Amino acid sequence: MEVVIHPDSGAVARTTADIVQGRLEQGHAALGLATGSTPLGAYRELIRRHRQEGLSFARAQAFTLDEYLGLPPEHLGSYRSVIRREFTDSVDFPDRAVHSLDGHAPDPVAEAARYEAAIAAAGGIDVQILGIGTDGHIGFNEPMSSLASRTRIKTLTEQTRRDNARFFPAPEDVPHHVLTQGLATIRDARHLLLIGLGEAKAEAIAAAVEGPLAAACPASSLQLHPHTTVLVDQAAASRL
Ligand code: GLP
């Protein structure tokens, strides 16, 4: 793992955007996009570069990491809606190049298999952006997820439901079940960018980077990957 400690979240966002831009400029690119608040600065910076500097996503595809089960795709809290609203609708991805899991699919197991096949058909993911949960989860792979897991249904911990309640009208509206790319699915991406911002992530970042490889901290499984870059601000690096 390469760990890069930046003075603040703005510098993390610019570095993330630099890495994505570098990949886009090589030609066709498949980007893995995380939701949550952590990558928003990087998405805003990429939108700015698109508008002011002509950075184009016209030869790129995007895949989101995970989705709530039971929310219709058009629900404001679905990750399909969030990623469009916060990022992809503001740049020039081609129609149908933004892929997401359907949390309303009648057969979620088949939906998970469809998604794995869609990623494979795109040739795999080139750059995967990841946030981290306070409990060390990535995507929605909660602690004790199999390190060999593929895209599947998971049950959220109460801690994660509480952490994500701010995106819903009421805490009880947060779904209990999700679809998420598995830990092995995530590690298939060629370059992983794990971003941690703020003191609340310091413990999880320390466990991911310096702790033992353990299912108790799903992000520690990124230690197995030959090309993981950890981008943190000073606060998130404070326990390293
Ligand atoms: C959710 C998402 C994760 C994300 C995490 C952290 O659980 N499924 O992909 O990394 O939240 O969110 P935030 O960046 O808002 O702290």
Residues whose N, C-alpha, C, O or C-beta is under 5 A from the ligand:
A	BS01	GLP	A34 T35 G36 S37 T38 D66 G131 I132 G133 G139 F140
